[in-house]
Amino acid sequence: MKMTDILKKVIGLSLLVAAVAGTVAYIVFKITGERAYREKWKDYIDCGLA
């Protein structure tokens, strides 16, 4: 194998890992934000103000 082939594979794999990590981080961030929002307004929904 040539050095350029190995370099292309490493860069491609690195980009793939970065994309997956970014997607997982976004999903976790959205879930925790939604959970915090619901917890904040839970008392108001229970008493009928919202």
KOLVO-312491 format. One record per residue (C-alpha): residue in one letter; z, y, x. Coordinates in steps of 0.5 Angstrom, whole numbers, padded with zeros to 4 digits, always signed. Layout:
REM residues N
AZYX...
This chain:
REM residues 50
M+0000+0000+0000K-0001+0007+0002M+0004+0012+0003T+0001+0016-0003D+0001+0010-0008I+0008+0009-0006L+0010+0017-0007K+0006+0017-0014K+0010+0011-0016V+0017+0015-0014I+0015+0021-0017G+0013+0018-0024L+0019+0014-0024S+0023+0020-0023L+0020+0024-0028L+0021+0018-0033V+0028+0018-0031A+0029+0025-0032A+0026+0025-0039V+0030+0020-0041A+0036+0023-0039G+0034+0030-0042T+0033+0026-0049V+0040+0023-0048A+0043+0029-0047Y+0040+0033-0052I+0042+0027-0057V+0049+0027-0055F+0049+0035-0055K+0047+0035-0062I+0051+0030-0065T+0058+0033-0062G+0056+0040-0064E+0054+0037-0071R+0061+0033-0071A+0065+0040-0069Y+0061+0044-0074R+0063+0039-0080E+0070+0038-0077K+0071+0046-0078W+0069+0047-0085K+0072+0040-0087D+0078+0044-0090Y+0074+0049-0094I+0069+0044-0097D+0075+0040-0099C+0078+0046-0103G+0072+0048-0106L+0070+0054-0102A+0064+0052-0099
